[in-house]
Amino acid sequence: MESITILGATGSIGTSTLEVIARHSTRYRLHALTGRRRIELLAEQCVNFRPARAVVPDGVAAARLRQLVGTLPLQIDCGPEALCEVAEEAQIVMAAIVGAAGLPSVLAAVRRGRRVLLANKEALVMGGQFFVDAVNAHGATLLPIDSEHNAIFQCMPRGRDASMAADGVDRIVLTASGGPFRQLTQEKLAHVTPDEACAHPNWVMGRKISVDSATMMNKGLELIEARWLFDVPADRIDVLIHPQSVIHSMVSYVDGSVIAQLGNPDMRTPIAHALAYPERIEAGVRPLDLAQIATLQFETPDLQRFPCLRLAREALSSGGSSAAILNAANEVAVEAFLTGTIGFLAIARTVEATLNALSAETPRSIDHLFEIDAAARRQAHREMESLR
């Protein structure tokens, strides 16, 4: 049996991973589960799946978890160091902590040469070359969980090891649903609520990533992630809106062929693919019925309606710390929108103003990268104050 740690077990990716593992209980053994806010759910998961360890943010959460699980033989720890420990100890690590907070534990797993199932796109958006260099230096296995990048992985001739020139790859095409506001006017966008932004038409996701989907920043972050995952120049990565979310992404070849990965919009498919790779295992996902779907639509993204996609591409082109600044400012702005501090349109304005206010520099180390991240967050708060 292979041991697995799930970083971010109580989020949508974490719970979906547990659903897949439950179908293959003789193949995988839970080493550790981690959670931040939903301690009651984490306790339920610990009772059902019996991991050896659980990690929560602080002593208060640890005491609450112990109270809920009673005498269950479970080692409960708290804090960032414990997160890194459980990431180092398992053979497989599902990296599903949202945002920059997930980077240290993912890096800890990479530096131990573990098999990392990467759902935390911010690790590559922030870390870029640092992260890729660490994967290569320590012999870690990196498998993408985002449905788009997992689809590309499946469509590339040799997964992440494909060389565009040698293997005849021309372009990568990331598909996007367009989110809940695909056809909304700018006037109406100014008044949308957090609940409306989180009501994704196709996917069940956490609130932060749902807002990112609504602004299409999610696709911008995925564009940056694809550049590093597959070593693809930015000008060879396209984004195409596909409202049905059936084609999860495509790879175009120099002979005119286009290979696409199709499936119902269910994260259990890429999770199962990465868990068992290169084998295939059952995931509990219903078969795709193309006759019932009947029509597949495509359109070019409207960068007036979705300026975050433009900002992400510009940050990738600028290089240096631009992507880290973009990510930090977006995390601050999305949190402010979700708490009702700013409006929906102010998310992109905050990100753009922060990028314009700070000079991109070449990160010298991971510590320096987090200093840049902190400075960008402070600047984003200042920009939001000026926008009110």
C-alpha positions as CSV (number, residue, x, y, z in Angstrom):
1,M,0.0,0.0,0.0
2,E,1.2,3.5,-0.8
3,S,1.0,6.1,1.9
4,I,-0.6,9.5,1.1
5,T,-0.8,12.8,2.8
6,I,-3.6,15.2,1.8
7,L,-2.7,18.8,2.3
8,G,-6.0,20.7,2.4
9,A,-8.2,17.6,3.1
10,T,-11.4,19.6,3.9
11,G,-11.5,21.5,0.6
12,S,-13.1,20.4,-2.6
13,I,-10.0,18.7,-4.0
14,G,-9.3,17.0,-0.6
15,T,-12.8,15.6,-0.2
16,S,-12.8,14.4,-3.8
17,T,-9.4,12.7,-3.2
18,L,-10.8,10.9,-0.2
19,E,-13.8,9.7,-2.3
20,V,-11.4,8.2,-4.9
21,I,-9.2,6.6,-2.2
22,A,-12.3,5.1,-0.5
23,R,-12.8,3.1,-3.8
24,H,-9.3,1.7,-3.6
25,S,-8.8,1.1,0.2
26,T,-6.4,-1.8,-0.4
27,R,-4.1,0.3,-2.6
28,Y,-3.7,3.5,-0.5
29,R,-3.1,4.2,3.2
30,L,-3.8,7.6,4.6
31,H,-0.8,8.9,6.5
32,A,-2.0,12.4,7.3
33,L,-4.8,14.8,6.7
34,T,-4.6,18.6,7.2
35,G,-7.3,21.2,7.5
36,R,-7.6,24.9,8.4
37,R,-11.1,26.0,9.2
38,R,-13.5,23.1,8.9
39,I,-12.4,21.2,11.9
40,E,-15.7,19.3,12.3
41,L,-15.3,17.9,8.8
42,L,-11.6,17.1,9.4
43,A,-12.7,15.2,12.5
44,E,-15.2,13.2,10.5
45,Q,-12.6,12.4,7.9
46,C,-10.1,11.2,10.6
47,V,-12.8,8.9,12.1
48,N,-13.7,7.5,8.7
49,F,-10.2,7.1,7.2
50,R,-8.0,6.6,10.3
51,P,-4.8,8.6,9.3
52,A,-1.8,8.4,11.6
53,R,-1.5,12.2,11.8
54,A,-3.6,15.3,11.5
55,V,-2.4,18.9,11.2
56,V,-4.4,22.1,12.1
57,P,-3.4,25.8,12.3
58,D,-3.1,26.3,16.0
59,G,-3.6,25.0,19.5
60,V,-7.2,26.0,19.7
61,A,-8.0,24.0,16.6
62,A,-5.9,21.1,17.9
63,A,-7.9,21.0,21.1
64,R,-11.2,21.1,19.3
65,L,-10.1,18.2,17.0
66,R,-9.0,16.1,19.9
67,Q,-12.4,16.7,21.6
68,L,-14.2,15.6,18.4
69,V,-12.2,12.5,17.7
70,G,-12.1,11.3,21.3
71,T,-9.8,8.4,22.0
72,L,-9.0,7.8,18.3
73,P,-5.3,6.9,18.0
74,L,-4.4,10.1,16.1
75,Q,-1.3,12.3,16.4
76,I,-2.5,15.9,16.2
77,D,0.0,18.7,15.5
78,C,-0.3,22.3,14.5
79,G,1.6,25.0,12.6
80,P,3.6,25.3,9.3
81,E,6.4,23.1,10.5
82,A,4.0,20.2,11.1
83,L,2.6,20.7,7.6
84,C,6.0,20.3,6.1
85,E,6.7,17.2,8.2
86,V,3.6,15.3,7.0
87,A,4.4,16.4,3.5
88,E,7.9,14.8,3.8
89,E,6.8,11.6,5.3
90,A,4.3,10.1,2.8
91,Q,5.1,8.5,-0.6
92,I,2.3,10.5,-2.3
93,V,1.3,14.1,-1.4
94,M,-1.9,15.7,-2.6
95,A,-1.0,19.4,-2.6
96,A,-4.4,21.1,-2.3
97,I,-3.8,24.0,0.1
98,V,-5.1,27.1,-1.7
99,G,-2.8,30.1,-2.3
100,A,0.7,31.0,-1.4
101,A,0.3,29.3,2.0
102,G,0.7,26.0,0.3
103,L,4.1,26.6,-1.2
104,P,6.4,25.7,1.8
105,S,4.8,22.3,2.4
106,V,4.8,21.4,-1.3
107,L,8.4,22.3,-1.5
108,A,9.1,20.1,1.5
109,A,7.6,17.2,-0.3
110,V,9.5,18.0,-3.5
111,R,12.8,18.2,-1.7
112,R,12.3,14.7,-0.3
113,G,11.7,13.4,-3.9
114,R,8.1,12.5,-3.3
115,R,5.3,12.0,-5.8
116,V,3.5,15.3,-5.7
117,L,0.0,15.7,-7.0
118,L,-0.2,19.4,-7.6
119,A,-3.6,21.1,-7.2
120,N,-1.9,24.2,-5.7
121,K,-1.3,26.2,-8.9
122,E,0.1,29.2,-6.8
123,A,3.2,27.1,-6.0
124,L,4.3,27.3,-9.7
125,V,2.9,30.8,-10.3
126,M,4.9,32.1,-7.4
127,G,7.9,29.8,-7.5
128,G,8.3,29.4,-11.2
129,Q,11.9,28.5,-12.0
130,F,12.7,27.8,-8.3
131,F,10.0,25.2,-8.1
132,V,10.9,23.5,-11.4
133,D,14.6,23.5,-10.4
134,A,13.7,21.8,-7.0
135,V,11.7,19.1,-8.8
136,N,14.5,18.3,-11.1
137,A,17.3,18.5,-8.5
138,H,15.5,16.2,-6.0
139,G,14.0,13.7,-8.5
140,A,10.4,14.4,-7.4
141,T,7.5,13.3,-9.6
142,L,5.2,16.1,-10.4
143,L,1.7,15.3,-11.7
144,P,-0.8,18.1,-12.4
145,I,-4.3,17.9,-10.8
146,D,-5.9,21.0,-12.3
147,S,-8.3,19.5,-14.9
148,E,-6.7,21.6,-17.7
149,H,-3.1,20.7,-16.9
150,N,-4.0,17.1,-16.3
151,A,-5.7,17.1,-19.7
152,I,-2.6,18.6,-21.4
153,F,-0.4,16.0,-19.6
154,Q,-2.6,13.3,-21.1
155,C,-2.5,14.9,-24.6
156,M,1.3,15.4,-24.7
157,P,3.3,12.6,-26.3
158,R,5.4,12.1,-23.1
159,G,3.6,14.0,-20.4
160,R,5.6,16.6,-18.7
161,D,8.8,15.3,-20.4
162,A,7.6,16.3,-23.9
163,S,9.8,18.6,-25.9
164,M,7.7,20.8,-28.2
165,A,10.2,20.8,-31.0
166,A,11.2,17.1,-30.9
167,D,7.6,15.8,-30.5
168,G,5.9,18.1,-33.1
169,V,3.9,20.0,-30.6
170,D,2.7,23.4,-32.0
171,R,0.5,24.9,-29.3
172,I,-1.3,24.3,-26.0
173,V,-4.9,25.3,-25.7
174,L,-6.3,25.9,-22.3
175,T,-10.1,25.7,-22.2
176,A,-12.2,27.8,-19.8
177,S,-15.9,27.7,-19.0
178,G,-16.1,31.5,-18.8
179,G,-17.6,31.2,-15.3
180,P,-21.0,32.6,-14.2
181,F,-20.5,36.0,-15.8
182,R,-19.5,35.0,-19.3
183,Q,-22.2,37.2,-20.9
184,L,-22.7,39.9,-18.2
185,T,-22.2,43.5,-19.1
186,Q,-19.7,45.7,-17.3
187,E,-22.6,47.6,-15.7
188,K,-24.0,44.4,-14.2
189,L,-20.6,43.1,-13.2
190,A,-20.2,46.1,-10.9
191,H,-23.0,44.9,-8.7
192,V,-22.5,41.1,-8.6
193,T,-22.3,39.5,-5.1
194,P,-19.9,37.0,-3.7
195,D,-22.6,34.3,-3.7
196,E,-23.3,34.9,-7.4
197,A,-19.6,34.8,-8.2
198,C,-19.2,31.5,-6.4
199,A,-22.2,29.9,-8.3
200,H,-20.1,28.2,-11.0
201,P,-22.2,26.7,-13.7
202,N,-20.2,23.5,-14.1
203,W,-17.7,22.9,-11.3
204,V,-18.0,22.5,-7.5
205,M,-15.1,24.5,-6.1
206,G,-14.0,26.5,-3.1
207,R,-15.0,30.1,-2.8
208,K,-11.6,31.6,-3.7
209,I,-11.1,29.5,-6.8
210,S,-14.7,30.2,-7.8
211,V,-14.2,33.9,-7.7
212,D,-10.9,33.4,-9.7
213,S,-13.0,31.5,-12.3
214,A,-15.5,34.4,-12.4
215,T,-12.8,37.0,-13.1
216,M,-10.9,34.5,-15.3
217,M,-7.8,35.1,-13.1
218,N,-7.9,31.3,-12.6
219,K,-7.2,30.9,-16.3
220,G,-4.5,33.4,-16.1
221,L,-2.8,31.6,-13.2
222,E,-3.2,28.3,-15.2
223,L,-1.5,30.0,-18.2
224,I,1.5,30.8,-16.0
225,E,1.4,27.3,-14.5
226,A,1.3,25.7,-17.9
227,R,4.4,27.7,-19.0
228,W,6.4,26.1,-16.1
229,L,4.8,22.6,-16.1
230,F,5.4,22.0,-19.8
231,D,8.3,24.4,-20.5
232,V,6.2,26.2,-23.1
233,P,6.8,29.8,-24.3
234,A,3.9,32.1,-23.4
235,D,3.1,32.9,-27.0
236,R,2.4,29.2,-27.7
237,I,-0.3,29.0,-25.0
238,D,-3.8,29.9,-26.1
239,V,-7.0,30.3,-24.0
240,L,-10.4,29.3,-25.5
241,I,-13.8,29.6,-23.8
242,H,-15.7,26.4,-23.9
243,P,-19.0,26.8,-21.8
244,Q,-19.8,23.1,-21.6
245,S,-16.5,22.2,-19.8
246,V,-16.4,18.8,-21.6
247,I,-13.0,19.4,-23.4
248,H,-10.7,20.1,-20.6
249,S,-7.8,21.2,-22.8
250,M,-6.0,20.4,-26.1
251,V,-2.6,20.1,-27.7
252,S,-2.2,21.1,-31.3
253,Y,0.5,19.5,-33.4
254,V,2.5,20.7,-36.4
255,D,0.8,18.2,-38.7
256,G,-2.6,19.8,-38.1
257,S,-3.7,17.3,-35.5
258,V,-5.4,18.4,-32.3
259,I,-5.6,16.0,-29.4
260,A,-8.2,16.8,-26.7
261,Q,-9.0,15.2,-23.4
262,L,-12.8,15.0,-22.8
263,G,-14.8,14.1,-19.7
264,N,-17.6,15.2,-17.4
265,P,-16.6,18.1,-15.2
266,D,-15.6,16.1,-12.2
267,M,-12.3,16.5,-10.4
268,R,-12.2,12.9,-9.4
269,T,-11.1,12.1,-13.0
270,P,-7.7,14.0,-12.9
271,I,-7.3,12.9,-9.2
272,A,-7.6,9.2,-10.1
273,H,-5.4,9.6,-13.1
274,A,-2.6,11.2,-11.1
275,L,-3.0,8.8,-8.1
276,A,-2.5,5.7,-10.2
277,Y,-0.4,7.0,-13.1
278,P,0.5,5.4,-15.4
279,E,-2.3,3.0,-14.6
280,R,-6.0,3.9,-14.8
281,I,-8.4,3.3,-11.9
282,E,-12.1,3.7,-11.5
283,A,-13.0,7.1,-10.1
284,G,-16.8,7.1,-9.6
285,V,-17.4,9.5,-12.5
286,R,-20.3,8.9,-14.8
287,P,-19.4,8.1,-18.4
288,L,-19.5,11.0,-20.9
289,D,-22.6,11.0,-23.1
290,L,-21.7,13.1,-26.2
291,A,-25.1,12.4,-27.8
292,Q,-26.8,14.0,-24.8
293,I,-24.5,17.0,-24.8
294,A,-25.0,17.3,-28.6
295,T,-23.2,20.6,-29.0
296,L,-19.8,21.9,-28.0
297,Q,-19.3,25.7,-28.2
298,F,-16.1,27.8,-28.3
299,E,-15.3,31.5,-28.3
300,T,-12.4,33.8,-27.8
301,P,-12.2,35.4,-24.3
302,D,-13.3,39.0,-24.0
303,L,-10.4,40.8,-22.4
304,Q,-12.5,43.9,-21.7
305,R,-14.8,41.8,-19.6
306,F,-12.0,39.7,-18.1
307,P,-8.9,42.0,-17.7
308,C,-7.4,39.6,-15.1
309,L,-6.5,37.2,-18.0
310,R,-4.7,40.1,-19.7
311,L,-2.9,41.0,-16.5
312,A,-1.7,37.4,-16.0
313,R,-0.3,37.2,-19.5
314,E,1.5,40.5,-19.1
315,A,2.9,39.4,-15.8
316,L,4.2,36.2,-17.4
317,S,5.8,38.2,-20.2
318,S,7.4,40.6,-17.7
319,G,9.1,37.8,-15.8
320,G,11.0,38.1,-12.6
321,S,8.7,38.5,-9.6
322,S,5.7,39.8,-11.6
323,A,3.7,36.6,-11.3
324,A,4.3,36.5,-7.6
325,I,3.1,40.1,-7.2
326,L,0.0,39.3,-9.4
327,N,-0.8,36.3,-7.3
328,A,-0.4,38.1,-3.9
329,A,-2.5,41.1,-5.0
330,N,-5.2,38.8,-6.3
331,E,-5.4,36.8,-3.1
332,V,-5.8,40.0,-1.1
333,A,-8.4,41.4,-3.5
334,V,-10.5,38.2,-3.7
335,E,-10.6,38.0,0.1
336,A,-11.7,41.6,0.3
337,F,-14.5,40.9,-2.3
338,L,-15.6,37.8,-0.4
339,T,-15.9,39.8,2.8
340,G,-17.8,42.6,1.1
341,T,-15.0,45.2,1.4
342,I,-14.7,45.8,-2.3
343,G,-16.8,45.3,-5.4
344,F,-16.2,42.6,-8.1
345,L,-14.6,45.0,-10.6
346,A,-12.2,46.3,-8.0
347,I,-10.4,42.9,-8.0
348,A,-8.8,43.5,-11.4
349,R,-8.2,47.2,-10.6
350,T,-6.4,46.3,-7.4
351,V,-4.2,43.7,-9.1
352,E,-3.3,46.1,-12.0
353,A,-2.5,49.0,-9.6
354,T,-0.3,46.8,-7.5
355,L,1.6,45.5,-10.5
356,N,2.1,49.1,-11.7
357,A,3.3,50.3,-8.2
358,L,5.9,47.6,-7.7
359,S,9.0,46.9,-9.7
360,A,9.6,43.3,-10.8
361,E,12.9,41.8,-9.6
362,T,14.6,38.5,-9.9
363,P,13.9,36.4,-6.7
364,R,17.2,35.3,-5.2
365,S,15.7,32.6,-2.9
366,I,12.5,31.3,-1.6
367,D,12.8,33.6,1.4
368,H,13.2,36.5,-0.9
369,L,10.1,35.4,-2.8
370,F,8.1,35.5,0.3
371,E,9.4,39.0,1.1
372,I,8.2,40.0,-2.4
373,D,4.8,38.3,-1.7
374,A,4.4,40.2,1.6
375,A,5.3,43.5,0.0
376,A,2.8,42.9,-2.7
377,R,0.1,42.2,-0.1
378,R,0.8,45.4,1.7
379,Q,0.7,47.4,-1.5
380,A,-2.6,45.7,-2.6
381,H,-4.2,46.8,0.7
382,R,-3.0,50.4,0.0
383,E,-4.4,50.2,-3.5
384,M,-7.8,49.0,-2.2
385,E,-7.9,51.9,0.2
386,S,-7.4,54.4,-2.6
387,L,-10.1,52.7,-4.8
388,R,-12.8,53.2,-2.1
